[in-house]
Amino acid sequence: MKGYINKETIKKGLELSLVVSILALGGLILFTIDKHTIGKVLSINIYYLILAVVITLLMWTVGGLRIKLVTDAVGESISLLEAVKIFLLGAFVSNVTPFASGGGPAQIFLLHKRDRISVGKSTTIIVVQFALRLLFFGVTTPILFLFFKEFINPGFIPTQIFNIAVLVAAGITLIMIYFIWQPKQVKSVVDKLRDIPLLKPLLKYQRVRSLIEKFYQEVEEFHDSLWQLTKYKKYSLIWAALCTLIYWGLFFTIAPIILLGLGAKPFFLRSFIVQTIFYFILPYIPTPGGSGVAELGFASLFSSFVPSGLVGLLSIVWRFLTFYLVLGLGGIILLKILAKSAVGSRG
């Protein structure tokens, strides 16, 4: 991965992500712990925690299966195990880069370099997944706001700030869906940028012009692959969309299962609703992996229906399963890839 995602960048992002996350969780424990919290910890039902771990593993498998399905649809082939590794690597890099921006490029690079899939097809594979996620949240979030508004309470987050965050996320989502569906419009935007006087001096360099031409070629290949996929591989897309539904369904089940383990009501419907809103906004948070905001935002949304003494504890267990486990396994996968790359370069 050398030359594509800098090791130092990943290291700094990981350190910042961990520090901010731990500080946020520490603050939650400090302000939410009460005399009942220790009792809940001692009486926790371990079987529900095991179930939550199993659901997490199933979730990763479904994430990998979706990559494999889309890869098969573009005429390439990878094993399910390789697809799960790519999924975890992308999740790891997303969690240590601002706006979760590094995950997709890392997955594209891995598909291209390790699995010998063209950049255009690799981009299609990852962008299709990204588009399915956008569509899932783009469709479900407005429905939940329209029909389940009474279940949405931002907790200690000011309502005005919460509503602005949702509107900004909705606007960005619509723009991204448009450019994914009409990728040639990206070329039009780049062409307009080339006319800006401040940018014109850059075009004097052959390297810059070559990169622009290469970008245009990849956009064309991506557009062709996406068109072929939507026209001739509809069933593959349907299965991939189903995997997206299953993935997020499993993901949103983790918090209620933890609540059951803590001896509290699971609030399955309400948990699903608030997490959908939460993850609609979270990708647009600038901290690595949404650290800090993720813990505090999750606790704020759940504080409206979960006992205050359990909110901090719930956030810790939830964050461990959905964030720290991914960091651990994804980091191991990344280290192995870097080690193999180092051996290969010496050879």
Helices and strands as residue ranges (DSSP letters): H 7-32, H 37-42, H 46-73, H 80-95, G 98-100, H 103-113, H 119-147, G 149-151, H 159-181, H 184-194, G 200-204, H 206-232, H 234-261, H 268-281, G 282-284, G 288-290, H 293-302, H 308-319, I 320-324, H 325-346
